[in-house]
Amino acid sequence: MSALQSLVASSIEQIYFIHERGARTVIWSFAILAGITLGPLIYGYVVQNLSWQMGFWFVSIPLGIVTLLVFFFVPETTYYRTQHLARASKDVLDSTSEKRSLEKQAGSIEEQSSEDGSISPAPSYISQLKIWNGTFSDDPLWKIVLRPLPLLLSPVTSFLFLSHGMQTAWLSLLPICSSTIFTLEYNFNAAQIGLTNLGGLVGIVIGMVLTGPLTDWGAVWMSRHNGGVYEPEFRLVFMSMMLFGVFGYAGWAVGTGHNMPWIGAVACMAMVNFSMVVSGSAAVTYLLDTHGPDALHCLAISNFLKNMVLFGFSFFANGMIEARGVKTSLLILAGCQAVCWMASVPMYIFGKRVRSWIARNPAIFTMARSGKAGARN
């Protein structure tokens, strides 16, 4: 999952313009959260009607299919443009050294380079299926491994970890703890617990439909009212949607003490998932606008730290619910969500200064930006 979450977001930054990234990031967030939500739903029926071991087979089958699809339809596209152009220009200049006019010489470079075939042709489909395509950096291995570490000094990385990584951790705890919560409160069986994830799916769909086009439109609208100048901090306005997650956790906790029906708990799950789609995609888009090519490394750091936190929480999350009760546990999650939301306030206020500091101190992130010259996708 860490490679998927990092590479897809980085590809969005490389492919789409600034005013197009928001909607694509929302769709990407929808795809990830839909998988997190649909997994427990299907797994509940598998456990009840087959066995819990079969659940792992149901996960392995689509992963194997996706692996084959990536192998056959996602080729390596790295192209060293500078090297090919330098070689082509050298060959053409040697053969046209007797030309008098520089204008004629420049025109002959394009014509003769295409005639001589000095630029290598596009690779065939079969050649793109090679498992080994060589190295894509002249740096030593130790430097490549340590490449993301300088970005730990970036305040944007810390903001991403709190607003996106930790919010994902709290949301991922819900499927883990939902069996305990709905068993204690509503005496649900495995299939019924799985069906409660439909509420989260509804929240994800609503978040994608409503805010997918709105996030880019809002950024363009604010840019027009800012004298035609775009500021990445415009994306952070949508971080206010994290409050829906706070209300979802807190509302669920309060409702538990007042005999709230199960549909109320499912509605709270929808609010939490809605919050993640909107605010999570806004945080990632802000990262793409701020760090550009280095966003891949920032996401890798955030995902690593998030996975470590989630790994630790998974050991005692259900025990905490049994020991402290459902209400107290959900209030703790609401407080954690509120703290993560508060990280967006100073970033919105001081974000421009942070970006200025990053731009004025490129040497701090030199290791993260080094690589083989001329490599393009």
C-alpha positions in Angstrom: 0.0 0.0 0.0 2.9 2.4 0.7 4.2 2.1 -2.8 0.7 2.5 -4.3 -0.1 5.6 -2.3 3.2 7.3 -3.0 3.5 6.5 -6.8 -0.1 7.3 -7.8 0.0 10.7 -6.1 3.4 11.5 -7.7 2.0 10.4 -11.1 -0.9 12.9 -10.7 1.6 15.7 -10.1 3.5 14.7 -13.3 0.5 14.2 -15.6 -2.1 16.9 -14.7 -2.0 20.7 -14.5 -2.5 22.5 -11.2 -6.2 23.2 -11.8 -6.8 19.5 -12.6 -5.1 17.8 -9.7 -7.8 18.3 -7.1 -10.5 16.2 -8.8 -8.0 13.4 -9.7 -6.8 13.3 -6.2 -10.3 13.0 -4.9 -10.9 10.0 -7.3 -7.7 8.4 -6.1 -8.8 8.8 -2.4 -12.2 7.4 -3.3 -10.6 4.3 -4.8 -8.4 3.6 -1.7 -11.2 4.2 0.8 -13.7 2.2 -1.2 -11.4 -0.7 -1.0 -11.0 -0.2 2.8 -14.8 -0.1 3.2 -15.8 -2.9 0.9 -13.2 -5.3 2.2 -14.8 -5.8 5.7 -18.3 -5.9 4.0 -17.3 -8.9 1.8 -15.2 -10.4 4.5 -18.1 -10.6 6.9 -20.1 -12.9 4.6 -17.0 -15.0 3.9 -16.4 -15.5 7.6 -20.0 -16.4 8.3 -20.5 -18.7 5.4 -17.0 -20.2 4.7 -14.1 -19.6 7.1 -11.8 -16.8 8.1 -9.0 -18.5 6.2 -10.9 -18.1 2.9 -10.9 -14.3 3.5 -7.2 -14.3 2.7 -7.8 -16.2 -0.5 -10.4 -13.6 -1.6 -7.7 -10.9 -1.1 -4.9 -12.8 -2.8 -7.0 -13.5 -6.0 -7.6 -9.8 -7.0 -4.0 -8.9 -5.9 -2.7 -11.5 -8.3 -5.0 -10.2 -11.1 -3.8 -6.6 -10.5 -0.2 -7.7 -10.5 -0.7 -9.2 -14.0 -2.5 -6.1 -15.2 0.4 -3.9 -14.0 3.0 -6.2 -15.7 1.3 -6.1 -19.1 -0.3 -2.6 -19.2 1.9 -0.4 -17.1 5.3 -0.2 -18.9 8.4 1.6 -17.8 8.3 5.1 -19.5 11.5 6.7 -18.3 13.3 8.4 -21.3 16.6 10.2 -21.1 15.8 13.0 -23.5 18.9 15.1 -22.8 21.3 12.3 -23.7 19.5 11.5 -27.0 19.3 15.1 -28.1 22.9 15.8 -27.2 24.1 12.8 -29.3 21.8 13.7 -32.2 23.0 17.4 -32.2 26.6 16.3 -32.1 26.2 14.0 -35.1 24.3 16.7 -37.1 26.7 19.5 -36.3 29.7 17.4 -37.4 28.1 16.7 -40.8 27.0 20.3 -41.4 30.1 22.1 -40.1 30.6 23.8 -43.5 27.3 25.6 -43.4 27.6 29.3 -43.3 24.4 30.4 -41.6 23.5 29.4 -38.1 19.8 29.6 -39.0 20.3 27.0 -41.8 22.4 24.9 -39.5 19.6 24.9 -36.8 17.0 24.0 -39.4 19.2 21.2 -40.8 19.5 19.7 -37.3 15.8 18.8 -37.2 15.7 17.5 -40.7 18.9 15.5 -40.8 18.3 14.0 -37.3 15.0 12.5 -38.4 16.6 11.3 -41.7 19.7 9.7 -40.0 17.6 8.2 -37.3 20.0 9.3 -34.7 17.2 9.5 -32.1 16.3 5.9 -31.1 12.8 4.8 -32.1 10.0 4.1 -29.7 10.4 0.7 -28.0 8.2 -2.1 -29.0 5.5 -3.5 -26.7 7.4 -6.8 -26.2 10.6 -4.9 -25.2 8.6 -2.9 -22.6 7.8 -6.2 -20.7 11.4 -6.6 -19.6 11.6 -7.1 -15.8 15.0 -5.3 -15.6 15.2 -1.9 -17.3 18.5 -0.8 -15.9 19.1 1.9 -13.3 17.5 5.3 -13.3 20.0 7.2 -11.1 23.8 7.7 -11.1 23.7 8.0 -7.3 25.0 5.2 -5.0 22.5 2.9 -3.4 23.0 4.3 0.1 22.2 7.8 -1.1 19.0 6.6 -2.8 17.9 4.9 0.4 18.5 8.0 2.4 17.0 10.3 -0.2 13.7 10.9 1.7 15.3 11.8 5.0 16.0 15.5 4.3 12.3 16.0 3.7 11.7 15.2 7.4 12.8 18.9 8.0 9.9 20.2 5.8 6.9 21.4 7.8 4.7 20.3 4.9 5.8 16.7 5.6 4.7 17.0 9.3 1.4 18.6 8.2 0.8 15.7 5.7 1.5 13.1 8.4 -1.0 14.7 10.9 -3.8 15.7 8.5 -3.6 12.8 6.1 -1.6 9.9 7.6 -3.0 10.0 11.1 -6.5 10.6 9.8 -6.1 7.5 7.7 -4.9 5.6 10.8 -8.0 6.6 12.8 -10.3 5.6 9.9 -8.5 2.3 9.5 -9.1 1.5 13.2 -12.9 1.5 12.5 -13.0 -1.8 10.6 -10.7 -3.3 13.2 -12.9 -2.2 16.1 -16.3 -2.3 14.5 -16.8 -6.0 15.3 -16.2 -5.2 19.0 -18.4 -2.1 19.0 -21.4 -3.5 17.1 -21.2 -6.8 19.0 -21.2 -5.1 22.4 -23.8 -2.5 21.5 -26.1 -4.2 19.0 -25.3 -7.9 19.2 -24.6 -8.0 15.4 -23.3 -11.1 13.7 -20.4 -11.1 11.2 -22.5 -10.5 8.1 -24.4 -7.6 9.8 -21.2 -6.0 11.0 -19.9 -6.2 7.4 -23.0 -4.4 6.1 -22.4 -1.5 8.4 -19.6 -0.5 6.1 -22.2 0.5 3.5 -22.5 3.7 5.5 -18.9 4.5 4.9 -19.3 3.8 1.2 -22.1 6.2 1.0 -20.0 8.9 2.7 -17.1 8.2 0.2 -19.4 8.5 -2.8 -21.0 11.7 -1.6 -17.5 13.2 -0.9 -16.3 12.3 -4.4 -19.4 13.5 -6.3 -19.7 16.8 -4.4 -16.1 17.9 -3.9 -14.4 16.2 -6.8 -15.2 19.1 -9.2 -15.6 21.7 -6.4 -12.0 21.5 -5.2 -10.5 22.6 -8.5 -13.3 25.1 -9.2 -12.8 26.6 -5.8 -9.0 27.0 -6.4 -9.6 28.7 -9.7 -12.3 31.0 -8.2 -10.1 32.1 -5.4 -7.2 32.7 -7.8 -9.4 35.0 -9.9 -10.3 37.0 -6.7 -6.6 37.1 -5.8 -5.6 39.1 -8.8 -5.1 36.0 -10.9 -2.4 34.6 -8.6 -2.8 31.0 -7.4 -1.7 30.1 -3.9 -1.5 26.4 -2.9 -3.0 27.4 0.5 -6.3 27.8 -1.3 -6.5 24.0 -1.1 -6.4 24.1 2.7 -9.8 25.7 2.8 -11.2 22.2 2.3 -9.4 20.9 5.4 -12.3 22.3 7.4 -14.2 19.1 6.3 -12.1 17.3 8.9 -14.6 18.6 11.4 -17.2 16.2 9.9 -14.9 13.4 11.2 -14.9 15.0 14.7 -18.7 15.2 14.7 -18.9 11.7 13.4 -16.8 10.2 16.2 -18.2 12.5 18.9 -21.8 12.0 17.7 -21.4 8.2 17.8 -19.9 8.4 21.3 -22.8 10.6 22.6 -25.4 8.6 20.8 -24.1 5.4 22.4 -25.0 6.7 25.8 -28.5 7.5 24.7 -29.4 4.2 23.1 -28.9 5.5 19.5 -30.2 3.0 16.9 -27.7 1.3 14.6 -28.6 3.5 11.7 -27.2 6.5 13.7 -23.9 4.7 14.1 -23.8 4.0 10.4 -24.5 7.6 9.6 -21.6 8.6 11.8 -19.3 6.3 9.9 -20.5 8.0 6.7 -19.5 11.4 8.1 -16.0 10.1 9.1 -15.4 8.7 5.6 -16.7 11.8 3.9 -14.2 13.8 6.0 -11.3 11.6 4.9 -12.1 11.9 1.1 -12.3 15.7 1.1 -9.7 16.7 3.6 -7.2 13.9 2.7 -7.2 14.7 -1.0 -6.8 18.4 -0.2 -3.8 17.7 2.0 -2.2 15.6 -0.8 -2.9 18.1 -3.5 -1.3 20.8 -1.3 1.8 18.6 -1.0 1.9 18.2 -4.8 1.7 21.9 -5.3 4.3 22.7 -2.7 7.0 20.0 -3.2 6.4 18.9 -6.7 8.8 16.1 -7.7 9.8 15.6 -4.0 6.2 14.8 -3.0 6.9 11.1 -3.6 9.4 11.1 -0.8 7.2 13.1 1.6 4.3 10.6 1.0 6.7 7.7 1.6 7.7 9.2 5.0 4.1 9.9 6.0 2.9 6.4 5.0 5.8 4.8 6.9 5.1 6.7 10.1 1.3 6.1 9.7 1.8 2.4 9.3 4.0 2.2 12.4 1.3 4.1 14.4 -1.5 1.8 13.0 0.6 -1.3 13.7 0.9 -0.3 17.3 -2.7 0.7 17.8 -3.9 -2.6 16.3 -2.5 -4.4 19.4 -4.6 -2.7 22.0 -7.5 -1.0 20.1 -10.1 -3.7 20.8 -8.8 -4.1 24.4 -9.2 -0.3 25.0 -12.8 -0.5 23.9 -13.5 -3.4 26.2 -11.7 -1.7 29.1 -12.8 1.9 28.7 -16.1 1.4 26.9 -17.3 2.4 23.5 -18.2 6.0 24.4 -14.8 6.9 25.9 -12.9 5.2 23.1 -14.8 7.1 20.4 -14.3 10.3 22.3 -10.6 9.6 22.2 -10.8 9.2 18.4 -12.7 12.4 18.2 -10.0 14.3 20.1 -7.3 12.8 17.9 -9.2 13.9 14.8 -9.6 17.4 16.2 -5.8 17.7 17.0 -5.0 16.6 13.4 -7.4 19.2 12.0 -5.8 21.9 14.1 -2.5 21.3 12.2 -4.1 22.8 9.1 -4.7 26.2 10.8 -1.0 27.2 11.2 -0.2 25.8 7.8 -2.9 28.0 6.2 -1.6 31.0 8.0 2.1 30.5 7.6 2.1 28.3 4.5 3.4 31.0 2.2 6.3 31.6 4.5 7.0 27.9 4.6 7.1 27.7 0.9 9.4 30.7 0.7 11.8 29.0 3.2 11.8 25.8 1.1 12.5 27.7 -2.1 15.3 29.8 -0.4 17.0 26.8 1.1 17.2 24.1 -1.7 20.5 22.8 -0.3 18.6 21.2 2.6 16.7 19.0 0.2 19.6 18.4 -2.3 19.8 14.7 -1.6 16.1 14.3 -2.4 16.4 16.1 -5.7 19.5 14.4 -7.1 19.3 11.9 -9.9 20.2 11.0 -13.5 20.0 14.1 -15.7 17.5 14.2 -18.5 15.3 11.4 -17.1 11.7 12.1 -18.0 8.5 10.1 -18.0 
